Amino acid sequence: MSAKTYEVRTYGCQMNVHDSERLSGLLEGAGYVRAPEGTGEGEADIVVFNTCAVRENADNRLYGNLGRLAPIKARRPGMQIAVGGCLAQKDRDTIVKKAPWVDVVFGTHNIGSLPVLLERARVQEEAQVEIAESLEAFPSTLPTRRESAYAAWVSISVGCNNTCTFCIVPALRGKEKDRRPGDILAEVEALVAEGVTEITLLGQNVNAYGSDIGDREAFSKLLRACGNVEGLERVRFTSPHPRDFTDDVIAAMAETENVMPQLHMPLQSGSDTVLKAMRRSYRQERYLGIIEKVRAAMPDAAISTDIIVGFPGETDEDFEQTLHVVREARFAQAFTFQYSKRPGTPAAEMDGQLPKAVVQERYERLVALQEEISWEENKKQVGRTLEVLVAEGEGRKDDATRRLSGRAPDNRLVHFTRPDEPVRPGDVVTVDVTYAAPHHLLAEGPARGVRRTRAGDAWERRNAAEEKKPAGVMLGLPTIGAPAPAPASATGCGCD
């Protein structure tokens, strides 16, 4: 009998993407196999929803998807549906009440229980709801099915100690818990031994690392330690908080060769009044001061951000302050969001909720300004020679244009002419930038050089192994967790 197939649908931030790779690893370790590309709606034997509670209408999206699966499940005996993630942690029993055909509900703290809960639901023929109130084991101890052979997430902490009024994440992910530096570096070294050349250090508030273990400089020390890992070519991190962004971190970034000249620094608002209402522990002057120091230490650094438009009580003057910071900071990219109520957050109950039309108008002005700046900043790259780490699936039109795509050291997306010699994801191609658009660069001439890498070898081995893999066998997985790459700035939920 062939192994049962599974599908994991992921919504939300980089934490959810990382958790989904662990869920895939757990399911494959239990004998399931991933449903093939092109599998239709409801054709997988197990469908897992890894949910987000931060985004607007997250619950409507979930229940809409569950509703479409209900008649399919009724026709397919043995099919199972599981719901996990932040929305599951928040809504708990509500999910089974609204969608009684769901088999398993599990939270953010006990993702390792999924295979057992699925089996228990099958045997007992009733829904299993298990929500742990605190972390049972650090998730990186779980098996992981990484999406990339050459780039990986590495979690350094989970949870968050901040109390931003628009964000429910701390209530769902818990207080910050840090991993021991030795465990982190052991994972990094194991990944590099497998062929990974780029890692992204991941935390809800990544540069607060050390608060749980009593070392205020632990994050900068970790960056420098990553610089000593032989074979590790690129180090990134996401997402930091301006409150904890200290001079020793800037120095470590500038002085550690493999830490990339790229920074994602959430702003949220440029108004001191709004920042105070958001319970953000910095003000405009402090934020712009960090940007100035980063640029002084790393003149070519690409800086991106998150911005929320239309927070309760935001005035025209407040919004103008946000535009001022955008003009001063000259972000390479900004993830912009219209404020929406998150049930369970203080901001949802605040006076001064703004009309949709006002928020929309401000949002469009902000997007237009940032598009202009992004394009101007990208035009400065024309004529530069860049080393591009070839990516898999970055350029949706690559087949039609006969191009390949990848990321420059500063994380800008580059589309380039396909070299005559074979190139694999994970290899490095040196190109000259010939054109700039607001969201990508183009290198249309011949490549200056192609460097075949261990990462490309790893990609080739993994592809060959996947083609030969019998049902139910996990391949290419480290003994400790290893997450997927961040193809772009990995933030976007507006909760940093």
KOLKOLVO-26050 format. One record per residue (C-alpha): residue in three letters; x negated, y negated, z. Coordinates in steps of 0.05 Angstrom, whole numbers, plus 32768, in hexadecimal, padded with zeros to 4 digits. Each point is the difference from the previous one (the first is absolute). Layout:
alaXYZ...
END
This chain:
met800080008000ser7FE47FBC7FEDala7FEF7FCE8036lys80337FCA8011thr7FF37FBB7FE4tyr80007FBE8024glu80067FB67FF0val7FEC7FC6802Earg80207FBC7FF2thr7FDB7FC78021tyr801A7FBA8011gly7FDB7FC88023cys7FB97FEE8013gln7FBB80207FFBmet800D80268041asn803B80247FE0val7FD680117FC2his7FCB801C802Easp803380278028ser801E801D7FC1glu7FBE801E7FECarg7FFE80228044leu804880197FF7ser7FEB801D7FBCgly7FC480218020leu802B801E8037leu8033801B7FCFglu7FCA801F7FD3gly7FDF801E803Eala80448020800Fgly8003801F7FBBtyr80297FCE7FD8val7FE77FE47FBEarg800A7FBA7FE4ala80397FFB7FCDpro7FE27FF77FBAglu80007FBC7FDDgly80437FF37FE0thr802880298032gly80477FE67FFEglu802A7FE38038gly800C80348035glu7FDB80387FDDala7FCA80068036asp801080328038ile7FEA7FCF8036val800B7FB47FF9val7FDE7FD58035phe800F7FB68008asn7FC97FD98023thr80257FC08011cys7FF27FB88011ala80297FD58030val7FDE7FBF7FEEarg80197FF47FBBglu80437FE07FF1asn803980327FF7ala7FD3803B8011asp803B8026801Dasn802C7FF37FC4arg7FCA801B7FD2leu7FF8803E802Btyr804A80108006gly800B7FF37FB6asn7FCA80337FEFleu801B80328033gly80467FF77FE3arg7FE880137FBAleu7FE0803F801Bala803D80178028pro802580227FC6ile7FBF801D7FE4lys7FF0801F8044ala8046801D8005arg7FF480257FBFarg7FBA80188013pro7FFF802E803Dgly7FBD7FFC8023met7FEF7FB97FEBgln7FEA7FD5803Bile7FFC7FB5800Bala7FD57FDE8035val7FFC7FB78015gly7FC47FE48024gly7FDB7FBE800Acys80127FBE8020leu804B80017FEFala80068046801Dgln7FDC7FE9803Flys80317FC58006asp804280217FECarg7FF68045801Dasp804480248006thr80227FCD7FD2ile7FE280207FC3val801F8044800Dlys80437FDF8011lys80017FD97FBEala7FE180387FD7pro801080438022trp7FE180267FC5val7FBA7FEA8018asp7FDA803A801Fval7FC77FDE8026val7FF47FBB801Ephe7FBB7FF2801Dgly7FDC7FC08016thr7FBF7FDC7FF7his7FDE8022803Basn800D80497FEEile7FF780087FB5gly7FD88040800Fser804280228015leu80207FFE7FBBpro7FF180497FE9val8018801C8043leu803F7FD57FFFleu801180167FB9glu7FF980498013arg80297FF68040ala80377FDD7FD8arg8001803A7FCEval800480368036gln80327FDC802Dglu80287FE37FC6glu80077FBD8022ala7FDE7FBC7FFCgln7FC17FF68029val7FF47FBB801Cglu7FBD7FF68024ile7FE77FBA800Fala7FC27FFB802Cglu7FFA7FC0802Aser7FB47FFE7FFDleu7FC9801B7FD4glu7FF6804B8009ala7FBD80057FDBphe7FD97FCF7FD6pro801B800B7FB9ser7FBB80077FE1thr7FFA80458021leu803780187FD1pro7FF380207FBCthr80067FCF7FC6arg800D80067FB6arg7FDB7FC37FE5glu80197FE17FBFser7FB97FED7FEBala7FBF80267FFAtyr7FD57FC28003ala80227FCF8030ala801F800A8044trp80237FE0803Bval7FE080088045ser802C7FEE803Bile7FDA7FDF8038ser803C7FEF802Cval804B80088003gly80347FD2801Fcys7FFE7FB5800Dasn7FFD7FD4803Easn801D7FC27FDFthr80477FE7800Bcys800F7FDA7FBFthr804A7FED8002phe800E80187FB9cys7FE080458007ile801B8040801Eval7FC2802A7FF2pro7FE37FFD8047ala8041801C801Bleu7FFD803A7FCFarg7FB5800E7FFCgly7FF17FF28049lys7FC67FDC8022glu7FBC80017FDElys7FD7803E800Aasp7FB880027FE5arg7FD9803B7FE8arg7FBA800C801Apro7FCB7FE37FD0gly7FDE80447FFCasp804080217FE8ile800A7FCA7FCBleu7FBA80067FE5ala8004804C8000glu803D7FFB7FD4val7FDE7FCD7FD2glu7FC3802D7FF9ala802C803D7FF2leu80247FDA7FC9val7FC07FE77FE0ala7FE580488001glu803E80137FD6gly7FF07FCA7FCDval80277FC4801Athr7FDB7FBE7FF2glu80347FCD8018ile80237FFE8043thr80337FD0801Cleu80017FF9804Cleu80487FFD8015gly80247FE4803Cgln80407FDA800Easn7FD27FCA801Aval7FBE801C7FE9asn7FD07FCC801Cala801E80058046tyr7FDC80438001gly7FDB80068042ser80367FE2802Dasp801580458015ile7FB98018800Dgly7FE77FBF8020asp7FCF7FE77FCBarg80107FBD7FE0glu7FCB800A7FCAala801380487FF0phe801C7FEF7FBBser7FC27FDB7FE7lys7FD58039801Cleu802B80327FDAleu7FF77FD97FBFarg7FB580008009ala8000804A8010cys8026800E7FBFgly7FC77FDC7FDDasn7FD180378017val802880397FE2glu7FD880187FC4gly802A80087FC2leu80377FD18017glu80027FC97FCCarg803E7FD78012val80207FEF8043arg80407FD98007phe80317FF48039thr80487FEC800Aser80227FDC8020pro7FDE7FCF802Fhis80207FCC802Cpro7FE57FB88003arg80028002804Casp7FCC80378003phe7FD67FEB7FC4thr7FBE7FED8021asp7FBD7FE77FE7asp7FDE8043800Cval803080217FCEile7FF07FCB7FCCala7FB6800B800Bala8008804C7FFBmet80277FF97FBEala7FCB7FD27FE2glu7FC480288018thr801980477FF2glu7FF380107FB7asn803980317FF5val80357FD68023met80247FE17FC5pro80097FB47FF7gln804B80058008leu802E7FEB8039his804A8007800Amet80137FCD8036pro804B7FF8800Eleu80167FB78008gln804C80088005ser80097FB48006gly7FD67FC17FFBser802B7FDB8033asp7FE97FFE8048thr80487FF98016val8015803E7FD9leu7FC280278016lys80137FF28048ala804880187FF4met7FE4803E7FDFarg7FD4800B803Earg7FC280007FD5ser7FC47FEF802Ctyr7FDB7FD17FD0arg800F7FBE7FDEgln7FF17FE37FBBglu7FBD7FE28015arg7FE88042801Ctyr801680267FC2leu7FDF7FD17FCFgly7FC28000802Cile7FFA804C7FF6ile80087FF97FB5glu7FC97FCB7FFFlys7FD0802C8028val800E803C7FD3arg7FF37FD77FC1ala7FC07FE4801Eala7FE68046800Fmet801B80207FC0pro800C7FCC7FCAasp801C80337FCEala803180218031ala8047800A7FE6ile80327FEF8037ser804980177FFFthr80397FF58030asp8048800C8015ile80327FC68005ile80477FFF801Aval802E7FCA7FE3gly803F7FE78024phe7FF380168047pro80387FE7802Fgly7FF97FB6800Cglu7FCE7FF47FC8thr80077FB87FE7asp7FEB7FE27FBFglu7FC47FE38025asp7FEE8044801Cphe8002801E7FBAglu7FD57FC87FE5gln7FCC80148034thr800080477FE4leu7FF57FE47FBAhis7FC77FD6801Cval7FDD803D801Cval800980267FBFarg7FDF7FC67FDAglu7FC77FFC8032ala7FF3804B8007arg8006800E7FB5phe801480498009ala7FF080307FC9gln80438021800Dala803B7FF78030phe803680308013thr803C7FD38009phe804180138023gln80437FDF800Ctyr80118005804Aser80368032800Flys801C80168043arg7FE2803E801Epro8031801D8033gly7FDF80068043thr7FD17FC57FF8pro80057FBD8025ala80017FD97FBFala804080217FEBglu80247FDD803Amet7FE07FBC7FF7asp80267FC17FEDgly7FF17FDF7FBFgln8009803B7FD0leu7FF87FE07FBCpro802F80057FC4lys7FEA80307FCAala7FFE7FC97FCCval7FCF7FD78029val7FD2803C800Cgln800380137FB6glu7FED7FBA7FE9arg7FC47FFD802Ftyr7FEB80467FEEglu7FFF7FF07FB6arg7FD67FC1800Cleu7FCE80288029val7FFB80387FCCala7FF57FCD7FC9leu7FC97FDD8027gln7FDD80418011glu800580197FB8glu7FDD7FC17FEAile7FC980078034ser7FF7804B7FF2trp7FF77FF27FB7glu7FCE7FC7800Dglu7FD8802C8030asn8000803A7FCFlys7FE87FD37FC7lys7FC17FF38029gln7FF0804A7FF6val7FFC7FFA7FB4gly7FB8800C7FE9arg7FED8025803Fthr7FE380467FFFleu8025802F802Fglu7FF880478018val804580207FFAleu8013803F8026val802A80267FCEala8045800E801Bglu803680337FF0gly80457FE47FEFglu7FF07FB5800Bgly800F7FE97FB9arg804580147FE9lys7FF17FED7FB7asp7FBB801E7FFEasp801380397FD0ala80217FCF7FCFthr7FC67FCE8003arg7FC880348001arg7FE67FDF803Fleu7FED80188045ser800C7FDC8041gly7FDE7FF98043arg7FEE7FD38039ala7FC77FCE8005pro7FDB7FFB8043asp802E7FC78015asn803C802D7FF0arg80167FDA7FC2leu8022802D7FCCval7FD780067FC0his8017801E7FBEphe7FC580117FD2thr7FF2801F7FBCarg7FF8804B8005pro7FB580107FF8asp7FEA80317FCBglu7FE480308034pro802E8027802Fval80167FDB803Earg8025801E803Cpro80267FE0803Agly7FCB7FF28035asp7FCA7FEE7FCEval7FE57FB97FFDval80007FD77FBFthr7FDB7FBE7FF9val80287FCE7FD5asp80017FB77FECval80427FDB800Fthr801C7FE07FC1tyr80467FE98015ala80277FF1803Fala804A80068010pro80207FEF8043his800080488018his7FC780227FD9leu7FC07FF77FD9leu7FEF801A7FBBala7FBD80187FE6glu8009800C7FB6gly7FB8800A7FE9pro7FD4803E8004ala7FED80168046arg7FBA7FEE8017gly7FF980438022val8023803D801Darg7FE980208041arg801A8046800Bthr800A800A804Aarg800B80358035ala80467FE38006gly800C800F7FB6asp7FE58046800Aala80308008803Btrp803A7FE97FD4glu7FEC80327FCAarg7FFB803A8032arg80437FEE801Fasn80237FFF7FBDala7FE280437FECala8014801E8043glu80477FE57FFCglu800980207FBClys7FEC8044801Clys80217FF98044pro803080398013ala80417FEE8022gly7FFA7FEB8048val7FB57FF48004met7FE27FBE8017leu7FC17FEB7FDBgly7FCD7FCA800Bleu80187FEE8045pro7FD07FEC8038thr800580208044ile80137FBC801Bgly80327FD07FE1ala7FEF7FD87FC2pro80307FCD7FE3ala800A7FE27FBCpro7FE27FC27FDFala801D7FBB8001pro80067FEF7FB6ala800C7FB78011ser80097FD98040ala80228033802Bthr802B7FD28027gly80457FEA7FEBcys8030800E8038gly7FF57FBB801Fcys7FF4801F8044asp7FB77FEF800A
END
